[in-house]
Amino acid sequence: MINEYEVYQLMKLRQEEVEKKAAIVWKMEKLQKESFLQKIISRFKTRRNTTIVKNNCECVCC
């Protein structure tokens, strides 16, 4: 039979496992958000450079 101390230890172990999994999920979500923001920023930078080139270009193609 399991006494109260063992039940407490099992609950504590389970809580630690849940916290570890939550930390991993949080890191993954944070990385996904960072990569999403980096994509947006890189697209904005590229678009801005392209716009500047088009505005300064005096060729027929533009």
PDBQT receptor file of N, H, CA, C and O in Angstrom, charges set to zero:
ATOM      1  N   MET A   1       0.830  -1.187   0.000  1.00  0.00    +0.000 N 
ATOM      2  CA  MET A   1       0.000   0.000   0.000  1.00  0.00    +0.000 C 
ATOM      3  C   MET A   1       0.877   1.256   0.000  1.00  0.00    +0.000 C 
ATOM      4  O   MET A   1       1.982   1.258   0.543  1.00  0.00    +0.000 OA
ATOM      5  N   ILE A   2       0.375   2.293  -0.603  1.00  0.00    +0.000 N 
ATOM      6  H   ILE A   2      -0.523   2.291  -1.044  1.00  0.00    +0.000 HD
ATOM      7  CA  ILE A   2       1.138   3.531  -0.736  1.00  0.00    +0.000 C 
ATOM      8  C   ILE A   2       0.746   4.480   0.394  1.00  0.00    +0.000 C 
ATOM      9  O   ILE A   2      -0.434   4.727   0.641  1.00  0.00    +0.000 OA
ATOM     10  N   ASN A   3       1.765   5.003   1.070  1.00  0.00    +0.000 N 
ATOM     11  H   ASN A   3       2.724   4.802   0.869  1.00  0.00    +0.000 HD
ATOM     12  CA  ASN A   3       1.461   5.960   2.135  1.00  0.00    +0.000 C 
ATOM     13  C   ASN A   3       1.422   7.385   1.576  1.00  0.00    +0.000 C 
ATOM     14  O   ASN A   3       1.672   7.601   0.390  1.00  0.00    +0.000 OA
ATOM     15  N   GLU A   4       1.113   8.339   2.429  1.00  0.00    +0.000 N 
ATOM     16  H   GLU A   4       0.910   8.163   3.392  1.00  0.00    +0.000 HD
ATOM     17  CA  GLU A   4       0.938   9.726   1.986  1.00  0.00    +0.000 C 
ATOM     18  C   GLU A   4       2.233  10.327   1.437  1.00  0.00    +0.000 C 
ATOM     19  O   GLU A   4       2.205  11.102   0.482  1.00  0.00    +0.000 OA
ATOM     20  N   TYR A   5       3.362   9.968   2.041  1.00  0.00    +0.000 N 
ATOM     21  H   TYR A   5       3.385   9.338   2.817  1.00  0.00    +0.000 HD
ATOM     22  CA  TYR A   5       4.642  10.504   1.579  1.00  0.00    +0.000 C 
ATOM     23  C   TYR A   5       4.933  10.053   0.151  1.00  0.00    +0.000 C 
ATOM     24  O   TYR A   5       5.378  10.854  -0.672  1.00  0.00    +0.000 OA
ATOM     25  N   GLU A   6       4.688   8.794  -0.147  1.00  0.00    +0.000 N 
ATOM     26  H   GLU A   6       4.327   8.143   0.522  1.00  0.00    +0.000 HD
ATOM     27  CA  GLU A   6       4.908   8.278  -1.496  1.00  0.00    +0.000 C 
ATOM     28  C   GLU A   6       3.968   8.941  -2.502  1.00  0.00    +0.000 C 
ATOM     29  O   GLU A   6       4.364   9.246  -3.627  1.00  0.00    +0.000 OA
ATOM     30  N   VAL A   7       2.731   9.159  -2.090  1.00  0.00    +0.000 N 
ATOM     31  H   VAL A   7       2.409   8.912  -1.176  1.00  0.00    +0.000 HD
ATOM     32  CA  VAL A   7       1.776   9.854  -2.959  1.00  0.00    +0.000 C 
ATOM     33  C   VAL A   7       2.280  11.268  -3.246  1.00  0.00    +0.000 C 
ATOM     34  O   VAL A   7       2.226  11.737  -4.383  1.00  0.00    +0.000 OA
ATOM     35  N   TYR A   8       2.768  11.938  -2.207  1.00  0.00    +0.000 N 
ATOM     36  H   TYR A   8       2.812  11.557  -1.283  1.00  0.00    +0.000 HD
ATOM     37  CA  TYR A   8       3.305  13.287  -2.371  1.00  0.00    +0.000 C 
ATOM     38  C   TYR A   8       4.497  13.283  -3.324  1.00  0.00    +0.000 C 
ATOM     39  O   TYR A   8       4.603  14.151  -4.190  1.00  0.00    +0.000 OA
ATOM     40  N   GLN A   9       5.390  12.311  -3.168  1.00  0.00    +0.000 N 
ATOM     41  H   GLN A   9       5.304  11.605  -2.465  1.00  0.00    +0.000 HD
ATOM     42  CA  GLN A   9       6.565  12.213  -4.041  1.00  0.00    +0.000 C 
ATOM     43  C   GLN A   9       6.156  11.964  -5.495  1.00  0.00    +0.000 C 
ATOM     44  O   GLN A   9       6.733  12.548  -6.412  1.00  0.00    +0.000 OA
ATOM     45  N   LEU A  10       5.171  11.103  -5.704  1.00  0.00    +0.000 N 
ATOM     46  H   LEU A  10       4.702  10.628  -4.959  1.00  0.00    +0.000 HD
ATOM     47  CA  LEU A  10       4.680  10.835  -7.055  1.00  0.00    +0.000 C 
ATOM     48  C   LEU A  10       4.057  12.086  -7.671  1.00  0.00    +0.000 C 
ATOM     49  O   LEU A  10       4.268  12.380  -8.847  1.00  0.00    +0.000 OA
ATOM     50  N   MET A  11       3.290  12.814  -6.867  1.00  0.00    +0.000 N 
ATOM     51  H   MET A  11       3.119  12.575  -5.912  1.00  0.00    +0.000 HD
ATOM     52  CA  MET A  11       2.675  14.051  -7.363  1.00  0.00    +0.000 C 
ATOM     53  C   MET A  11       3.750  15.080  -7.714  1.00  0.00    +0.000 C 
ATOM     54  O   MET A  11       3.646  15.782  -8.720  1.00  0.00    +0.000 OA
ATOM     55  N   LYS A  12       4.779  15.161  -6.874  1.00  0.00    +0.000 N 
ATOM     56  H   LYS A  12       4.863  14.592  -6.057  1.00  0.00    +0.000 HD
ATOM     57  CA  LYS A  12       5.869  16.099  -7.114  1.00  0.00    +0.000 C 
ATOM     58  C   LYS A  12       6.620  15.728  -8.399  1.00  0.00    +0.000 C 
ATOM     59  O   LYS A  12       6.960  16.603  -9.195  1.00  0.00    +0.000 OA
ATOM     60  N   LEU A  13       6.877  14.440  -8.595  1.00  0.00    +0.000 N 
ATOM     61  H   LEU A  13       6.601  13.729  -7.948  1.00  0.00    +0.000 HD
ATOM     62  CA  LEU A  13       7.548  13.974  -9.803  1.00  0.00    +0.000 C 
ATOM     63  C   LEU A  13       6.715  14.278 -11.041  1.00  0.00    +0.000 C 
ATOM     64  O   LEU A  13       7.241  14.728 -12.059  1.00  0.00    +0.000 OA
ATOM     65  N   ARG A  14       5.428  14.032 -10.947  1.00  0.00    +0.000 N 
ATOM     66  H   ARG A  14       5.001  13.666 -10.121  1.00  0.00    +0.000 HD
ATOM     67  CA  ARG A  14       4.533  14.305 -12.074  1.00  0.00    +0.000 C 
ATOM     68  C   ARG A  14       4.512  15.796 -12.394  1.00  0.00    +0.000 C 
ATOM     69  O   ARG A  14       4.514  16.181 -13.563  1.00  0.00    +0.000 OA
ATOM     70  N   GLN A  15       4.492  16.631 -11.365  1.00  0.00    +0.000 N 
ATOM     71  H   GLN A  15       4.490  16.318 -10.416  1.00  0.00    +0.000 HD
ATOM     72  CA  GLN A  15       4.489  18.081 -11.565  1.00  0.00    +0.000 C 
ATOM     73  C   GLN A  15       5.775  18.526 -12.261  1.00  0.00    +0.000 C 
ATOM     74  O   GLN A  15       5.740  19.385 -13.142  1.00  0.00    +0.000 OA
ATOM     75  N   GLU A  16       6.912  17.942 -11.866  1.00  0.00    +0.000 N 
ATOM     76  H   GLU A  16       6.941  17.244 -11.151  1.00  0.00    +0.000 HD
ATOM     77  CA  GLU A  16       8.180  18.283 -12.507  1.00  0.00    +0.000 C 
ATOM     78  C   GLU A  16       8.169  17.891 -13.984  1.00  0.00    +0.000 C 
ATOM     79  O   GLU A  16       8.665  18.637 -14.829  1.00  0.00    +0.000 OA
ATOM     80  N   GLU A  17       7.606  16.727 -14.295  1.00  0.00    +0.000 N 
ATOM     81  H   GLU A  17       7.204  16.121 -13.609  1.00  0.00    +0.000 HD
ATOM     82  CA  GLU A  17       7.510  16.291 -15.689  1.00  0.00    +0.000 C 
ATOM     83  C   GLU A  17       6.645  17.248 -16.504  1.00  0.00    +0.000 C 
ATOM     84  O   GLU A  17       6.987  17.601 -17.633  1.00  0.00    +0.000 OA
ATOM     85  N   VAL A  18       5.532  17.660 -15.926  1.00  0.00    +0.000 N 
ATOM     86  H   VAL A  18       5.254  17.374 -15.009  1.00  0.00    +0.000 HD
ATOM     87  CA  VAL A  18       4.628  18.589 -16.616  1.00  0.00    +0.000 C 
ATOM     88  C   VAL A  18       5.325  19.927 -16.844  1.00  0.00    +0.000 C 
ATOM     89  O   VAL A  18       5.197  20.520 -17.915  1.00  0.00    +0.000 OA
ATOM     90  N   GLU A  19       6.061  20.405 -15.844  1.00  0.00    +0.000 N 
ATOM     91  H   GLU A  19       6.166  19.923 -14.974  1.00  0.00    +0.000 HD
ATOM     92  CA  GLU A  19       6.766  21.679 -15.984  1.00  0.00    +0.000 C 
ATOM     93  C   GLU A  19       7.854  21.602 -17.050  1.00  0.00    +0.000 C 
ATOM     94  O   GLU A  19       8.057  22.560 -17.795  1.00  0.00    +0.000 OA
ATOM     95  N   LYS A  20       8.556  20.470 -17.132  1.00  0.00    +0.000 N 
ATOM     96  H   LYS A  20       8.391  19.692 -16.527  1.00  0.00    +0.000 HD
ATOM     97  CA  LYS A  20       9.581  20.302 -18.166  1.00  0.00    +0.000 C 
ATOM     98  C   LYS A  20       8.951  20.326 -19.553  1.00  0.00    +0.000 C 
ATOM     99  O   LYS A  20       9.462  20.982 -20.461  1.00  0.00    +0.000 OA
ATOM    100  N   LYS A  21       7.842  19.610 -19.715  1.00  0.00    +0.000 N 
ATOM    101  H   LYS A  21       7.427  19.077 -18.978  1.00  0.00    +0.000 HD
ATOM    102  CA  LYS A  21       7.161  19.588 -21.011  1.00  0.00    +0.000 C 
ATOM    103  C   LYS A  21       6.651  20.979 -21.374  1.00  0.00    +0.000 C 
ATOM    104  O   LYS A  21       6.745  21.400 -22.526  1.00  0.00    +0.000 OA
ATOM    105  N   ALA A  22       6.113  21.684 -20.391  1.00  0.00    +0.000 N 
ATOM    106  H   ALA A  22       6.036  21.342 -19.454  1.00  0.00    +0.000 HD
ATOM    107  CA  ALA A  22       5.606  23.035 -20.643  1.00  0.00    +0.000 C 
ATOM    108  C   ALA A  22       6.744  23.971 -21.052  1.00  0.00    +0.000 C 
ATOM    109  O   ALA A  22       6.568  24.816 -21.930  1.00  0.00    +0.000 OA
ATOM    110  N   ALA A  23       7.902  23.822 -20.422  1.00  0.00    +0.000 N 
ATOM    111  H   ALA A  23       8.045  23.136 -19.709  1.00  0.00    +0.000 HD
ATOM    112  CA  ALA A  23       9.047  24.663 -20.769  1.00  0.00    +0.000 C 
ATOM    113  C   ALA A  23       9.498  24.393 -22.201  1.00  0.00    +0.000 C 
ATOM    114  O   ALA A  23       9.843  25.323 -22.930  1.00  0.00    +0.000 OA
ATOM    115  N   ILE A  24       9.496  23.131 -22.604  1.00  0.00    +0.000 N 
ATOM    116  H   ILE A  24       9.215  22.375 -22.012  1.00  0.00    +0.000 HD
ATOM    117  CA  ILE A  24       9.891  22.776 -23.969  1.00  0.00    +0.000 C 
ATOM    118  C   ILE A  24       8.908  23.360 -24.975  1.00  0.00    +0.000 C 
ATOM    119  O   ILE A  24       9.312  23.918 -25.996  1.00  0.00    +0.000 OA
ATOM    120  N   VAL A  25       7.620  23.231 -24.686  1.00  0.00    +0.000 N 
ATOM    121  H   VAL A  25       7.292  22.777 -23.857  1.00  0.00    +0.000 HD
ATOM    122  CA  VAL A  25       6.593  23.774 -25.583  1.00  0.00    +0.000 C 
ATOM    123  C   VAL A  25       6.728  25.291 -25.671  1.00  0.00    +0.000 C 
ATOM    124  O   VAL A  25       6.599  25.863 -26.754  1.00  0.00    +0.000 OA
ATOM    125  N   TRP A  26       6.984  25.943 -24.545  1.00  0.00    +0.000 N 
ATOM    126  H   TRP A  26       7.088  25.479 -23.666  1.00  0.00    +0.000 HD
ATOM    127  CA  TRP A  26       7.139  27.399 -24.526  1.00  0.00    +0.000 C 
ATOM    128  C   TRP A  26       8.321  27.824 -25.394  1.00  0.00    +0.000 C 
ATOM    129  O   TRP A  26       8.226  28.791 -26.149  1.00  0.00    +0.000 OA
ATOM    130  N   LYS A  27       9.441  27.094 -25.284  1.00  0.00    +0.000 N 
ATOM    131  H   LYS A  27       9.518  26.308 -24.671  1.00  0.00    +0.000 HD
ATOM    132  CA  LYS A  27      10.612  27.420 -26.100  1.00  0.00    +0.000 C 
ATOM    133  C   LYS A  27      10.307  27.254 -27.580  1.00  0.00    +0.000 C 
ATOM    134  O   LYS A  27      10.690  28.094 -28.394  1.00  0.00    +0.000 OA
ATOM    135  N   MET A  28       9.624  26.180 -27.929  1.00  0.00    +0.000 N 
ATOM    136  H   MET A  28       9.313  25.497 -27.268  1.00  0.00    +0.000 HD
ATOM    137  CA  MET A  28       9.291  25.940 -29.334  1.00  0.00    +0.000 C 
ATOM    138  C   MET A  28       8.388  27.046 -29.869  1.00  0.00    +0.000 C 
ATOM    139  O   MET A  28       8.586  27.541 -30.979  1.00  0.00    +0.000 OA
ATOM    140  N   GLU A  29       7.396  27.427 -29.070  1.00  0.00    +0.000 N 
ATOM    141  H   GLU A  29       7.235  27.025 -28.168  1.00  0.00    +0.000 HD
ATOM    142  CA  GLU A  29       6.478  28.489 -29.503  1.00  0.00    +0.000 C 
ATOM    143  C   GLU A  29       7.222  29.810 -29.660  1.00  0.00    +0.000 C 
ATOM    144  O   GLU A  29       6.975  30.564 -30.601  1.00  0.00    +0.000 OA
ATOM    145  N   LYS A  30       8.127  30.081 -28.740  1.00  0.00    +0.000 N 
ATOM    146  H   LYS A  30       8.328  29.468 -27.975  1.00  0.00    +0.000 HD
ATOM    147  CA  LYS A  30       8.898  31.316 -28.802  1.00  0.00    +0.000 C 
ATOM    148  C   LYS A  30       9.786  31.333 -30.045  1.00  0.00    +0.000 C 
ATOM    149  O   LYS A  30       9.902  32.361 -30.713  1.00  0.00    +0.000 OA
ATOM    150  N   LEU A  31      10.415  30.195 -30.356  1.00  0.00    +0.000 N 
ATOM    151  H   LEU A  31      10.321  29.360 -29.814  1.00  0.00    +0.000 HD
ATOM    152  CA  LEU A  31      11.249  30.109 -31.554  1.00  0.00    +0.000 C 
ATOM    153  C   LEU A  31      10.426  30.305 -32.818  1.00  0.00    +0.000 C 
ATOM    154  O   LEU A  31      10.875  30.959 -33.760  1.00  0.00    +0.000 OA
ATOM    155  N   GLN A  32       9.221  29.742 -32.842  1.00  0.00    +0.000 N 
ATOM    156  H   GLN A  32       8.856  29.211 -32.077  1.00  0.00    +0.000 HD
ATOM    157  CA  GLN A  32       8.365  29.905 -34.012  1.00  0.00    +0.000 C 
ATOM    158  C   GLN A  32       7.969  31.364 -34.193  1.00  0.00    +0.000 C 
ATOM    159  O   GLN A  32       7.951  31.871 -35.315  1.00  0.00    +0.000 OA
ATOM    160  N   LYS A  33       7.652  32.038 -33.093  1.00  0.00    +0.000 N 
ATOM    161  H   LYS A  33       7.666  31.626 -32.182  1.00  0.00    +0.000 HD
ATOM    162  CA  LYS A  33       7.293  33.453 -33.190  1.00  0.00    +0.000 C 
ATOM    163  C   LYS A  33       8.477  34.277 -33.671  1.00  0.00    +0.000 C 
ATOM    164  O   LYS A  33       8.326  35.168 -34.507  1.00  0.00    +0.000 OA
ATOM    165  N   GLU A  34       9.681  33.968 -33.129  1.00  0.00    +0.000 N 
ATOM    166  H   GLU A  34       9.804  33.244 -32.450  1.00  0.00    +0.000 HD
ATOM    167  CA  GLU A  34      10.868  34.710 -33.540  1.00  0.00    +0.000 C 
ATOM    168  C   GLU A  34      11.153  34.505 -35.018  1.00  0.00    +0.000 C 
ATOM    169  O   GLU A  34      11.469  35.458 -35.731  1.00  0.00    +0.000 OA
ATOM    170  N   SER A  35      11.045  33.265 -35.482  1.00  0.00    +0.000 N 
ATOM    171  H   SER A  35      10.788  32.491 -34.903  1.00  0.00    +0.000 HD
ATOM    172  CA  SER A  35      11.319  33.013 -36.897  1.00  0.00    +0.000 C 
ATOM    173  C   SER A  35      10.266  33.689 -37.776  1.00  0.00    +0.000 C 
ATOM    174  O   SER A  35      10.593  34.185 -38.855  1.00  0.00    +0.000 OA
ATOM    175  N   PHE A  36       9.014  33.713 -37.331  1.00  0.00    +0.000 N 
ATOM    176  H   PHE A  36       8.749  33.310 -36.456  1.00  0.00    +0.000 HD
ATOM    177  CA  PHE A  36       7.957  34.395 -38.078  1.00  0.00    +0.000 C 
ATOM    178  C   PHE A  36       8.260  35.886 -38.179  1.00  0.00    +0.000 C 
ATOM    179  O   PHE A  36       8.138  36.481 -39.249  1.00  0.00    +0.000 OA
ATOM    180  N   LEU A  37       8.658  36.484 -37.054  1.00  0.00    +0.000 N 
ATOM    181  H   LEU A  37       8.757  36.000 -36.184  1.00  0.00    +0.000 HD
ATOM    182  CA  LEU A  37       8.985  37.909 -37.065  1.00  0.00    +0.000 C 
ATOM    183  C   LEU A  37      10.217  38.183 -37.920  1.00  0.00    +0.000 C 
ATOM    184  O   LEU A  37      10.277  39.198 -38.613  1.00  0.00    +0.000 OA
ATOM    185  N   GLN A  38      11.201  37.284 -37.877  1.00  0.00    +0.000 N 
ATOM    186  H   GLN A  38      11.152  36.458 -37.314  1.00  0.00    +0.000 HD
ATOM    187  CA  GLN A  38      12.392  37.459 -38.705  1.00  0.00    +0.000 C 
ATOM    188  C   GLN A  38      12.041  37.406 -40.183  1.00  0.00    +0.000 C 
ATOM    189  O   GLN A  38      12.609  38.153 -40.980  1.00  0.00    +0.000 OA
ATOM    190  N   LYS A  39      11.109  36.530 -40.562  1.00  0.00    +0.000 N 
ATOM    191  H   LYS A  39      10.647  35.923 -39.915  1.00  0.00    +0.000 HD
ATOM    192  CA  LYS A  39      10.676  36.455 -41.962  1.00  0.00    +0.000 C 
ATOM    193  C   LYS A  39      10.015  37.758 -42.386  1.00  0.00    +0.000 C 
ATOM    194  O   LYS A  39      10.287  38.285 -43.465  1.00  0.00    +0.000 OA
ATOM    195  N   ILE A  40       9.146  38.268 -41.527  1.00  0.00    +0.000 N 
ATOM    196  H   ILE A  40       8.925  37.840 -40.651  1.00  0.00    +0.000 HD
ATOM    197  CA  ILE A  40       8.462  39.524 -41.852  1.00  0.00    +0.000 C 
ATOM    198  C   ILE A  40       9.473  40.656 -41.996  1.00  0.00    +0.000 C 
ATOM    199  O   ILE A  40       9.393  41.453 -42.932  1.00  0.00    +0.000 OA
ATOM    200  N   ILE A  41      10.419  40.724 -41.073  1.00  0.00    +0.000 N 
ATOM    201  H   ILE A  41      10.484  40.077 -40.313  1.00  0.00    +0.000 HD
ATOM    202  CA  ILE A  41      11.422  41.788 -41.120  1.00  0.00    +0.000 C 
ATOM    203  C   ILE A  41      12.278  41.666 -42.371  1.00  0.00    +0.000 C 
ATOM    204  O   ILE A  41      12.554  42.665 -43.035  1.00  0.00    +0.000 OA
ATOM    205  N   SER A  42      12.699  40.452 -42.697  1.00  0.00    +0.000 N 
ATOM    206  H   SER A  42      12.475  39.640 -42.157  1.00  0.00    +0.000 HD
ATOM    207  CA  SER A  42      13.536  40.285 -43.891  1.00  0.00    +0.000 C 
ATOM    208  C   SER A  42      12.759  40.631 -45.156  1.00  0.00    +0.000 C 
ATOM    209  O   SER A  42      13.325  41.209 -46.084  1.00  0.00    +0.000 OA
ATOM    210  N   ARG A  43      11.487  40.293 -45.212  1.00  0.00    +0.000 N 
ATOM    211  H   ARG A  43      11.027  39.824 -44.458  1.00  0.00    +0.000 HD
ATOM    212  CA  ARG A  43      10.668  40.650 -46.379  1.00  0.00    +0.000 C 
ATOM    213  C   ARG A  43      10.515  42.163 -46.487  1.00  0.00    +0.000 C 
ATOM    214  O   ARG A  43      10.577  42.727 -47.579  1.00  0.00    +0.000 OA
ATOM    215  N   PHE A  44      10.313  42.812 -45.345  1.00  0.00    +0.000 N 
ATOM    216  H   PHE A  44      10.262  42.354 -44.458  1.00  0.00    +0.000 HD
ATOM    217  CA  PHE A  44      10.174  44.262 -45.349  1.00  0.00    +0.000 C 
ATOM    218  C   PHE A  44      11.458  44.925 -45.835  1.00  0.00    +0.000 C 
ATOM    219  O   PHE A  44      11.421  45.853 -46.643  1.00  0.00    +0.000 OA
ATOM    220  N   LYS A  45      12.604  44.436 -45.331  1.00  0.00    +0.000 N 
ATOM    221  H   LYS A  45      12.634  43.682 -44.675  1.00  0.00    +0.000 HD
ATOM    222  CA  LYS A  45      13.885  45.011 -45.758  1.00  0.00    +0.000 C 
ATOM    223  C   LYS A  45      14.090  44.820 -47.250  1.00  0.00    +0.000 C 
ATOM    224  O   LYS A  45      14.514  45.745 -47.943  1.00  0.00    +0.000 OA
ATOM    225  N   THR A  46      13.796  43.643 -47.743  1.00  0.00    +0.000 N 
ATOM    226  H   THR A  46      13.452  42.892 -47.180  1.00  0.00    +0.000 HD
ATOM    227  CA  THR A  46      13.959  43.358 -49.169  1.00  0.00    +0.000 C 
ATOM    228  C   THR A  46      13.025  44.231 -49.996  1.00  0.00    +0.000 C 
ATOM    229  O   THR A  46      13.434  44.788 -51.016  1.00  0.00    +0.000 OA
ATOM    230  N   ARG A  47      11.799  44.352 -49.571  1.00  0.00    +0.000 N 
ATOM    231  H   ARG A  47      11.467  43.900 -48.743  1.00  0.00    +0.000 HD
ATOM    232  CA  ARG A  47      10.820  45.160 -50.300  1.00  0.00    +0.000 C 
ATOM    233  C   ARG A  47      11.264  46.617 -50.334  1.00  0.00    +0.000 C 
ATOM    234  O   ARG A  47      11.152  47.278 -51.367  1.00  0.00    +0.000 OA
ATOM    235  N   ARG A  48      11.762  47.115 -49.221  1.00  0.00    +0.000 N 
ATOM    236  H   ARG A  48      11.853  46.579 -48.382  1.00  0.00    +0.000 HD
ATOM    237  CA  ARG A  48      12.187  48.500 -49.165  1.00  0.00    +0.000 C 
ATOM    238  C   ARG A  48      13.362  48.750 -50.106  1.00  0.00    +0.000 C 
ATOM    239  O   ARG A  48      13.393  49.766 -50.802  1.00  0.00    +0.000 OA
ATOM    240  N   ASN A  49      14.316  47.844 -50.132  1.00  0.00    +0.000 N 
ATOM    241  H   ASN A  49      14.291  47.019 -49.567  1.00  0.00    +0.000 HD
ATOM    242  CA  ASN A  49      15.461  47.985 -51.034  1.00  0.00    +0.000 C 
ATOM    243  C   ASN A  49      15.008  47.922 -52.481  1.00  0.00    +0.000 C 
ATOM    244  O   ASN A  49      15.488  48.687 -53.317  1.00  0.00    +0.000 OA
ATOM    245  N   THR A  50      14.096  47.027 -52.780  1.00  0.00    +0.000 N 
ATOM    246  H   THR A  50      13.706  46.405 -52.100  1.00  0.00    +0.000 HD
ATOM    247  CA  THR A  50      13.585  46.906 -54.144  1.00  0.00    +0.000 C 
ATOM    248  C   THR A  50      12.870  48.188 -54.552  1.00  0.00    +0.000 C 
ATOM    249  O   THR A  50      13.033  48.667 -55.675  1.00  0.00    +0.000 OA
ATOM    250  N   THR A  51      12.082  48.740 -53.643  1.00  0.00    +0.000 N 
ATOM    251  H   THR A  51      11.950  48.351 -52.731  1.00  0.00    +0.000 HD
ATOM    252  CA  THR A  51      11.356  49.971 -53.935  1.00  0.00    +0.000 C 
ATOM    253  C   THR A  51      12.328  51.114 -54.204  1.00  0.00    +0.000 C 
ATOM    254  O   THR A  51      12.123  51.905 -55.124  1.00  0.00    +0.000 OA
ATOM    255  N   ILE A  52      13.375  51.199 -53.410  1.00  0.00    +0.000 N 
ATOM    256  H   ILE A  52      13.542  50.556 -52.662  1.00  0.00    +0.000 HD
ATOM    257  CA  ILE A  52      14.368  52.256 -53.600  1.00  0.00    +0.000 C 
ATOM    258  C   ILE A  52      15.034  52.101 -54.960  1.00  0.00    +0.000 C 
ATOM    259  O   ILE A  52      15.245  53.088 -55.666  1.00  0.00    +0.000 OA
ATOM    260  N   VAL A  53      15.364  50.878 -55.327  1.00  0.00    +0.000 N 
ATOM    261  H   VAL A  53      15.193  50.077 -54.754  1.00  0.00    +0.000 HD
ATOM    262  CA  VAL A  53      15.992  50.638 -56.626  1.00  0.00    +0.000 C 
ATOM    263  C   VAL A  53      15.036  51.029 -57.745  1.00  0.00    +0.000 C 
ATOM    264  O   VAL A  53      15.448  51.662 -58.717  1.00  0.00    +0.000 OA
ATOM    265  N   LYS A  54      13.768  50.662 -57.618  1.00  0.00    +0.000 N 
ATOM    266  H   LYS A  54      13.433  50.148 -56.828  1.00  0.00    +0.000 HD
ATOM    267  CA  LYS A  54      12.798  50.997 -58.663  1.00  0.00    +0.000 C 
ATOM    268  C   LYS A  54      12.587  52.507 -58.753  1.00  0.00    +0.000 C 
ATOM    269  O   LYS A  54      12.446  53.043 -59.852  1.00  0.00    +0.000 OA
ATOM    270  N   ASN A  55      12.564  53.186 -57.634  1.00  0.00    +0.000 N 
ATOM    271  H   ASN A  55      12.679  52.751 -56.741  1.00  0.00    +0.000 HD
ATOM    272  CA  ASN A  55      12.378  54.633 -57.665  1.00  0.00    +0.000 C 
ATOM    273  C   ASN A  55      13.577  55.347 -58.283  1.00  0.00    +0.000 C 
ATOM    274  O   ASN A  55      13.419  56.371 -58.947  1.00  0.00    +0.000 OA
ATOM    275  N   ASN A  56      14.761  54.813 -58.067  1.00  0.00    +0.000 N 
ATOM    276  H   ASN A  56      14.890  53.981 -57.527  1.00  0.00    +0.000 HD
ATOM    277  CA  ASN A  56      15.970  55.441 -58.595  1.00  0.00    +0.000 C 
ATOM    278  C   ASN A  56      16.285  54.997 -60.016  1.00  0.00    +0.000 C 
ATOM    279  O   ASN A  56      17.116  55.606 -60.691  1.00  0.00    +0.000 OA
ATOM    280  N   CYS A  57      15.631  53.950 -60.465  1.00  0.00    +0.000 N 
ATOM    281  H   CYS A  57      14.957  53.455 -59.917  1.00  0.00    +0.000 HD
ATOM    282  CA  CYS A  57      15.918  53.410 -61.796  1.00  0.00    +0.000 C 
ATOM    283  C   CYS A  57      15.173  54.241 -62.852  1.00  0.00    +0.000 C 
ATOM    284  O   CYS A  57      13.991  54.539 -62.684  1.00  0.00    +0.000 OA
ATOM    285  N   GLU A  58      15.857  54.609 -63.924  1.00  0.00    +0.000 N 
ATOM    286  H   GLU A  58      16.818  54.366 -64.059  1.00  0.00    +0.000 HD
ATOM    287  CA  GLU A  58      15.230  55.396 -64.982  1.00  0.00    +0.000 C 
ATOM    288  C   GLU A  58      15.149  54.625 -66.285  1.00  0.00    +0.000 C 
ATOM    289  O   GLU A  58      15.054  55.219 -67.359  1.00  0.00    +0.000 OA
ATOM    290  N   CYS A  59      15.186  53.310 -66.195  1.00  0.00    +0.000 N 
ATOM    291  H   CYS A  59      15.263  52.828 -65.322  1.00  0.00    +0.000 HD
ATOM    292  CA  CYS A  59      15.137  52.511 -67.417  1.00  0.00    +0.000 C 
ATOM    293  C   CYS A  59      13.688  52.302 -67.863  1.00  0.00    +0.000 C 
ATOM    294  O   CYS A  59      12.758  52.647 -67.134  1.00  0.00    +0.000 OA
ATOM    295  N   VAL A  60      13.501  51.752 -69.027  1.00  0.00    +0.000 N 
ATOM    296  H   VAL A  60      14.257  51.472 -69.619  1.00  0.00    +0.000 HD
ATOM    297  CA  VAL A  60      12.178  51.537 -69.609  1.00  0.00    +0.000 C 
ATOM    298  C   VAL A  60      11.435  50.401 -68.899  1.00  0.00    +0.000 C 
ATOM    299  O   VAL A  60      10.205  50.389 -68.863  1.00  0.00    +0.000 OA
ATOM    300  N   CYS A  61      12.177  49.458 -68.339  1.00  0.00    +0.000 N 
ATOM    301  H   CYS A  61      13.176  49.467 -68.368  1.00  0.00    +0.000 HD
ATOM    302  CA  CYS A  61      11.552  48.268 -67.742  1.00  0.00    +0.000 C 
ATOM    303  C   CYS A  61      10.703  48.605 -66.523  1.00  0.00    +0.000 C 
ATOM    304  O   CYS A  61       9.789  47.848 -66.196  1.00  0.00    +0.000 OA
ATOM    305  N   CYS A  62      10.970  49.692 -65.854  1.00  0.00    +0.000 N 
ATOM    306  H   CYS A  62      11.713  50.307 -66.120  1.00  0.00    +0.000 HD
ATOM    307  CA  CYS A  62      10.202  50.031 -64.651  1.00  0.00    +0.000 C 
ATOM    308  C   CYS A  62       8.983  50.814 -65.042  1.00  0.00    +0.000 C 
ATOM    309  O   CYS A  62       8.195  51.201 -64.180  1.00  0.00    +0.000 OA
TER     310      CYS A  62
